[in-house]
Amino acid sequence: MGKRYFHIYEQIHQPLNLWVAYQRARRGKRYQPAVAAFEYEREQNLLALESELREQTYQPGSYHNFYIHEPKRRLISAAPFRDRVVHHALGNLIEPLFDLG
């Protein structure tokens, strides 16, 4: 049986983890409208995310669907930026667990 890890959820909403997650989520996308809007009120948005995650009231938003045509036509579903911040916050915690081997 594999090793079990406890208290990971409590670490997701730590301010430093959310800050690092925000920086990773915006990398290469800083001038996109959704990212710029989040960044305009960055502190309030990160505090709101922290509060929602801590109180376990966070709800993911609706995905934005669009097609790309290179190299063939494919449907892409993109999460809202604030959801990508949460994805990175979770990834910051679980990626090292996979590297332990």
Secondary structure, DSSP 8 states (H G I E B T S, - for coil): ------SHHHHHT-HHHHHHHHHHHHTTTTTSHHHHHHHHTHHHHHHHHHHHHHTT-------EEEEE-SSS-EEEEE--HHHHHHHHHHHHHHHHHHHT-
